[in-house]
Amino acid sequence: MIKTMNMTISDGQHEFELVDSVPLGYVIWNIGKNMIDGYLPLCRLSAYQGFVGGRSIETDTLKAIKTDGAQTILSAIGFGGDTVTEIQKYIAKHSGQKNNEWIIERMEKALPFMRGIKGL
């Protein structure tokens, strides 16, 4: 069960409901440094996507988790997944490849923070 904290935060453009774990159907919204420090943004994809491969989101359902390492996580997830399992698979598959070393470094730094978040 996802508990909401009945609180919201805003970056001036979007409002995020604070939650204590990742709700079913939500993914990390990879907006990088555009997010308020200390918060991991979460979004739900829209049912309608304007084109194949689209990633349109529902901006009226945004959520966020207050967590250490939020910016570390955001810097790592764009390369091979946004869950602990997906990142571990990426690391296993690409370890030892010179051109992927910097990506794997980011992912390895993010994993301890991600493991502490329910639903990832």
N, C-alpha and C positions, 0 to 999 in steps of 0.2 A: 504494500500500500504506500503510495506517495503522499507524504505529508507536506502540505503547503504551510508556509510560515505567515500567511496573510499579510505579507509585506511585498513591496515592489521597489525596484530601483530603476533609474532612468539615466540614459546617456545623453539626454536632450533630444534625441530623435526617436528612440524606441523605449518601451517600458517592458521590464522583465519581472515576472512573478518569481519570488525566491522559493526554491524547493530544496529538499535535503537528499534527493536522489534523482536519477534520470528517469523520467516517466516513459512508459511504454509508447513507442512510436516516435520518440524524440531522438535527435542526434546532436552532436556538438556543432554549433554554428561557427564555422571557421572565419571569424571576422578579425582575427589577429589583434593588433594593437589598438583597434577601434573599440575594444571592450573596456569597461571599467576595471581597473586593476583589482585583482583578488577574486574576480567572478568569472565563472565559465559559462558562456552563453549556450543555450539549447534552443533548438527550433524543431518544428514539425513541417515536413514537406507538404505542399499543397496537393490536393487530390488531382487537380488539373495542372498539367505541365504543358507549356506552350509549344514545346518541341521535344523530340527524342533526346534523352540525356539531360533534360532541363532540371534545374534545382530550385524552382520557385518555392518560397516558404510562406507560411501563414504568419505574418508579422503581428497579428492580434493575439497569438498564443505563445509568445516568447517566454522562456523561463531561464533562470540562472541559478547556479550553485556557488555559494561562497566557498572557496577552497584555496589552499596554498598551491602554488605552482600553476595557476591558471594560464599565465602567459607561456610557460614552458610547454604545457599541453597544446596550446594553440599553435605554437611554432613547430610542433611535430606532426600533427594529425593530417595535414594536407597531402602527405606523401604516400600513405598506404593504409589508411583506415582510421576509424575513430573509436575503436574499442580496444581493450587490452588484448583480446585474442587476435584481432586483425593486425595489430602492431607486432605482436610476438611472431606471427606468421611471416610478416614482411622482413623482420630482422633475421629469422632463420633462413629465409629464401635468399636474401641479398648479402648476408655476412661474407666478408672477404672480397667483395667487389669494390675496387678503389673508388669508382665514381659514386658510390652510395655511402661511403664512410660518414660524411657529414650528416646525412639523413638519419643513419642508424644512431649516431651520437645523440641527436635531438630526441629520437624515440626512446633510447635507453634512459635519458634524463627524465622524460615524461612518465615512464611506466610506474615508478613508485607513487607518484601523485595520483595517477589514474586508478591504481589498485585500491586507493582509499575512497573512491567514489562509488556508491551503490548504483548499479545499473550499467556500468561500463564493462 
